[in-house]
Amino acid sequence: MVLYFTSDVVSPPYLIYMGNDKFENEELLKWAWPEDVWFHVDKESSAHVYLRLKTGETLDDIPSTVLDDCAQLVKANSIKGNKMSNLNIVYTLWTNLKKTADMEVGQVGYHDHKQVRSIVVEKRINDIVNRLNKTKVIKNNVDLRQQREERDRKERNKEKDIQREIRLKEKEEAKRREEAAKLRSYDYVMKTENMSTNETGYDSDDFM
């Protein structure tokens, strides 16, 4: 079961989602998208919340209001964290998460701690949590692997189109340079000072 939320505090809105339990979180950890950002209560048990970035966005591009939405959702779905003040929420790109065989279900680490950000939630804001819950969509039996593979296929096709366009432009540019070189060569030959006539280089006395 996967829970989907819409953060519509900006336009276009952002997709936020999380697993219903720690086992679903394990599946999300396997098949989240490279452009997804992972949120979690620092050093406490909580939901694993994911935010899907727009194409080309980085951690620095996330609107502050969207960050607040994600942080409030994490806090609201942490048994202990929901009761705490000044709660520290950590977040990083999914690609920075590390999972090893010795880790427990739901436990993750980081490849690079420098790529981990944090945000402090002073208190739960029910207006935000209620707004997000009104957008909640629950989907059972979600094939996360199939969704990820479909996403990857589209990305590969997009990259192929980009490379094809680059090669085409390079070919057209090479042809343009070749034609320009031919024109320069033709202009050089056709200049009067570089042209020769039947009389050039001969003296009439040579035929006597």
JOQUI-V544978 format. One record per residue. N is the residue number from 0. OMEGA is omega in radians with two decimals (* if undefined). Layout:
# JOQUI-V544978
n = <N,N>
omega = <OMEGA,OMEGA>
This chain:
# JOQUI-V544978
n = <0,1,2,3,4,5,6,7,8,9,10,11,12,13,14,15,16,17,18,19,20,21,22,23,24,25,26,27,28,29,30,31,32,33,34,35,36,37,38,39,40,41,42,43,44,45,46,47,48,49,50,51,52,53,54,55,56,57,58,59,60,61,62,63,64,65,66,67,68,69,70,71,72,73,74,75,76,77,78,79,80,81,82,83,84,85,86,87,88,89,90,91,92,93,94,95,96,97,98,99,100,101,102,103,104,105,106,107,108,109,110,111,112,113,114,115,116,117,118,119,120,121,122,123,124,125,126,127,128,129,130,131,132,133,134,135,136,137,138,139,140,141,142,143,144,145,146,147,148,149,150,151,152,153,154,155,156,157,158,159,160,161,162,163,164,165,166,167,168,169,170,171,172,173,174,175,176,177,178,179,180,181,182,183,184,185,186,187,188,189,190,191,192,193,194,195,196,197,198,199,200,201,202,203,204,205,206,207>
omega = <3.11,3.14,-3.12,3.12,3.10,3.05,-3.05,3.11,3.04,3.12,-0.01,-3.08,3.11,3.06,3.05,3.11,3.13,3.10,-3.11,3.12,-3.05,3.13,3.03,3.11,3.09,3.11,3.10,3.13,3.13,-2.89,3.02,-3.08,3.14,-3.14,3.13,3.09,-3.09,3.12,-3.13,3.02,-3.12,3.04,3.07,3.09,3.10,3.02,3.00,-3.07,-3.14,3.07,3.14,3.13,3.03,3.14,3.09,-3.11,3.07,3.10,-3.11,-3.09,-3.10,3.10,-3.09,3.14,3.10,3.04,3.12,3.12,-3.12,-3.12,3.12,3.13,3.09,-3.13,-3.10,-3.11,3.01,-3.07,-3.14,-3.09,-3.11,-3.11,-3.04,3.03,3.14,-3.10,-3.13,3.11,3.11,3.08,-3.14,3.08,3.12,-3.12,-3.14,3.14,-3.13,3.11,3.11,-3.03,-3.09,-3.13,3.10,3.10,3.13,-3.13,3.12,3.04,-3.11,3.01,-3.10,-3.11,3.13,-3.13,-3.14,3.10,3.10,3.09,-3.12,3.08,-3.09,-3.13,3.09,3.09,-3.04,3.13,3.13,-3.12,-3.14,3.12,3.14,-3.14,3.09,3.14,-3.01,3.04,-3.14,-3.14,3.09,3.06,3.11,3.11,-3.08,3.13,3.14,3.11,-3.14,-3.14,3.08,3.09,-3.13,3.12,3.13,3.12,3.11,3.13,3.11,3.14,3.09,3.12,3.13,3.14,3.09,3.12,3.12,3.14,3.13,3.13,3.10,3.12,3.13,3.12,3.10,3.12,3.13,3.13,3.13,3.13,3.11,3.11,3.11,3.13,3.11,3.12,3.14,3.13,-3.13,-3.11,-3.05,3.10,-3.05,-3.08,3.13,-3.14,3.10,3.10,3.14,-3.10,-3.07,3.08,-3.12,3.03,-3.06,-3.12,-3.13,-3.09,-3.12,*>
